[in-house]
Amino acid sequence: MADDEFYMKKALEEARQAFSQGEIPVGAVVVCGGRILARAHNLTETLTDVTAHAEMQAVTAAANALGGKYLNDCTLYVTMEPCVMCAGALGWAQLGRLVYGATDEKRGFTRFAPQALHPRTEVAGGVMAAEAADLLKAFFKVRR
Protein backbone atom coordinates (compact mmCIF):
# COMPACT_ATOMS: atom_id res chain seq x y z
CA MET A 1 0.00 0.00 0.00
CA ALA A 2 2.86 2.42 0.70
CA ASP A 3 4.09 1.94 -2.87
CA ASP A 4 0.57 2.48 -4.19
CA GLU A 5 0.32 5.83 -2.41
CA PHE A 6 3.83 6.84 -3.52
CA TYR A 7 3.04 6.24 -7.19
CA MET A 8 -0.48 7.67 -6.92
CA LYS A 9 1.12 10.90 -5.68
CA LYS A 10 3.12 10.93 -8.91
CA ALA A 11 -0.09 10.47 -10.90
CA LEU A 12 -1.66 13.33 -8.92
CA GLU A 13 1.29 15.54 -9.92
CA GLU A 14 0.39 14.80 -13.54
CA ALA A 15 -3.26 15.59 -12.83
CA ARG A 16 -2.28 18.96 -11.36
CA GLN A 17 -0.28 19.68 -14.49
CA ALA A 18 -3.36 18.89 -16.60
CA PHE A 19 -5.42 21.24 -14.42
CA SER A 20 -2.93 24.06 -14.97
CA GLN A 21 -3.20 23.52 -18.74
CA GLY A 22 -7.01 23.63 -18.75
CA GLU A 23 -7.34 19.87 -19.17
CA ILE A 24 -9.58 17.68 -17.02
CA PRO A 25 -7.19 16.80 -14.18
CA VAL A 26 -6.50 13.13 -14.68
CA GLY A 27 -2.95 11.88 -14.39
CA ALA A 28 -1.30 8.50 -14.87
CA VAL A 29 2.02 6.76 -14.40
CA VAL A 30 3.11 3.32 -15.54
CA VAL A 31 5.50 1.47 -13.24
CA CYS A 32 7.46 -1.65 -14.11
CA GLY A 33 10.10 -3.25 -11.92
CA GLY A 34 9.93 -0.38 -9.44
CA ARG A 35 10.72 2.18 -12.18
CA ILE A 36 8.39 4.77 -13.68
CA LEU A 37 8.32 4.08 -17.42
CA ALA A 38 5.74 6.68 -18.37
CA ARG A 39 4.04 9.78 -16.99
CA ALA A 40 1.02 11.33 -18.65
CA HIS A 41 -2.06 13.46 -18.20
CA ASN A 42 -5.15 14.27 -20.22
CA LEU A 43 -4.38 16.06 -23.49
CA THR A 44 -7.80 16.03 -25.14
CA GLU A 45 -8.02 19.83 -25.38
CA THR A 46 -4.38 20.37 -26.30
CA LEU A 47 -4.42 17.77 -29.08
CA THR A 48 -8.09 18.26 -30.02
CA ASP A 49 -8.39 14.49 -29.67
CA VAL A 50 -11.13 12.81 -27.65
CA THR A 51 -8.93 9.71 -27.28
CA ALA A 52 -6.01 11.57 -25.66
CA HIS A 53 -6.86 10.41 -22.14
CA ALA A 54 -4.08 10.11 -19.57
CA GLU A 55 -4.23 6.31 -19.66
CA MET A 56 -3.93 6.16 -23.44
CA GLN A 57 -0.95 8.51 -23.40
CA ALA A 58 0.72 6.52 -20.61
CA VAL A 59 0.16 3.13 -22.28
CA THR A 60 1.66 4.36 -25.56
CA ALA A 61 4.70 5.85 -23.81
CA ALA A 62 5.25 2.72 -21.69
CA ALA A 63 4.98 0.39 -24.69
CA ASN A 64 7.51 2.55 -26.54
CA ALA A 65 9.85 2.45 -23.53
CA LEU A 66 9.58 -1.34 -23.33
CA GLY A 67 9.79 -1.88 -27.06
CA GLY A 68 6.65 -4.03 -27.03
CA LYS A 69 2.89 -3.72 -26.80
CA TYR A 70 2.23 -5.82 -23.71
CA LEU A 71 2.34 -4.37 -20.20
CA ASN A 72 1.73 -7.59 -18.29
CA ASP A 73 4.53 -6.87 -15.80
CA CYS A 74 3.47 -3.26 -15.28
CA THR A 75 1.13 -1.33 -13.00
CA LEU A 76 -0.84 1.69 -14.17
CA TYR A 77 -1.65 4.28 -11.53
CA VAL A 78 -4.39 6.66 -12.62
CA THR A 79 -6.20 9.27 -10.56
CA MET A 80 -9.67 8.42 -11.87
CA GLU A 81 -11.30 5.14 -12.79
CA PRO A 82 -10.71 4.46 -16.50
CA CYS A 83 -13.54 4.86 -18.98
CA VAL A 84 -14.63 1.99 -21.21
CA MET A 85 -12.29 3.08 -24.04
CA CYS A 86 -9.27 3.15 -21.75
CA ALA A 87 -10.20 -0.11 -20.05
CA GLY A 88 -10.41 -1.75 -23.48
CA ALA A 89 -6.94 -0.47 -24.35
CA LEU A 90 -5.62 -1.73 -21.01
CA GLY A 91 -7.15 -5.10 -21.78
CA TRP A 92 -5.43 -5.26 -25.17
CA ALA A 93 -2.15 -4.23 -23.52
CA GLN A 94 -2.62 -7.09 -21.03
CA LEU A 95 -1.87 -4.75 -18.13
CA GLY A 96 -0.69 -6.61 -15.04
CA ARG A 97 -2.21 -4.32 -12.45
CA LEU A 98 -4.48 -1.27 -12.39
CA VAL A 99 -4.61 1.10 -9.41
CA TYR A 100 -7.04 4.00 -9.59
CA GLY A 101 -8.13 6.80 -7.28
CA ALA A 102 -11.58 8.33 -7.66
CA THR A 103 -14.50 6.33 -8.98
CA ASP A 104 -16.18 7.62 -12.13
CA GLU A 105 -19.88 7.15 -11.47
CA LYS A 106 -20.90 8.47 -14.91
CA ARG A 107 -18.45 6.82 -17.30
CA GLY A 108 -16.31 4.34 -15.36
CA PHE A 109 -15.60 0.91 -16.79
CA THR A 110 -16.73 -0.94 -13.65
CA ARG A 111 -20.28 0.20 -14.31
CA PHE A 112 -20.44 -0.24 -18.09
CA ALA A 113 -17.79 -2.82 -19.04
CA PRO A 114 -16.45 -4.64 -15.99
CA GLN A 115 -15.01 -7.40 -18.21
CA ALA A 116 -13.02 -5.03 -20.45
CA LEU A 117 -9.70 -5.58 -18.68
CA HIS A 118 -7.56 -8.64 -19.30
CA PRO A 119 -8.72 -11.51 -17.05
CA ARG A 120 -5.36 -11.56 -15.23
CA THR A 121 -5.28 -7.82 -14.50
CA GLU A 122 -5.40 -7.13 -10.78
CA VAL A 123 -7.45 -4.07 -9.80
CA ALA A 124 -7.27 -1.82 -6.75
CA GLY A 125 -9.60 1.17 -6.60
CA GLY A 126 -9.98 4.01 -4.15
CA VAL A 127 -6.28 4.73 -3.58
CA MET A 128 -6.08 8.40 -2.53
CA ALA A 129 -9.60 8.77 -3.91
CA ALA A 130 -10.42 11.86 -1.85
CA GLU A 131 -7.43 13.79 -3.17
CA ALA A 132 -8.23 12.85 -6.76
CA ALA A 133 -11.93 13.66 -6.38
CA ASP A 134 -11.16 17.02 -4.73
CA LEU A 135 -8.95 18.00 -7.66
CA LEU A 136 -11.69 17.09 -10.15
CA LYS A 137 -14.33 18.99 -8.15
CA ALA A 138 -12.09 22.08 -7.98
CA PHE A 139 -11.56 21.96 -11.73
CA PHE A 140 -15.26 21.73 -12.57
CA LYS A 141 -16.15 24.40 -10.00
CA VAL A 142 -13.88 26.82 -11.90
CA ARG A 143 -15.21 25.72 -15.30
CA ARG A 144 -18.92 25.94 -14.51
Secondary structure, 3 states (H helix, E strand, C coil): CHHHHHHHHHHHHHHHHHHHCCCCCCEEEEEECCEEEEEEECCHHHHCCCCCCHHHHHHHHHHHHHCCCCCCCEEEEEEECCEHHHHHHHHHCCCCEEEEEECCCCCEHHHHCCCCCCCCCEEECCCCHHHHHHHHHHHHHHHC
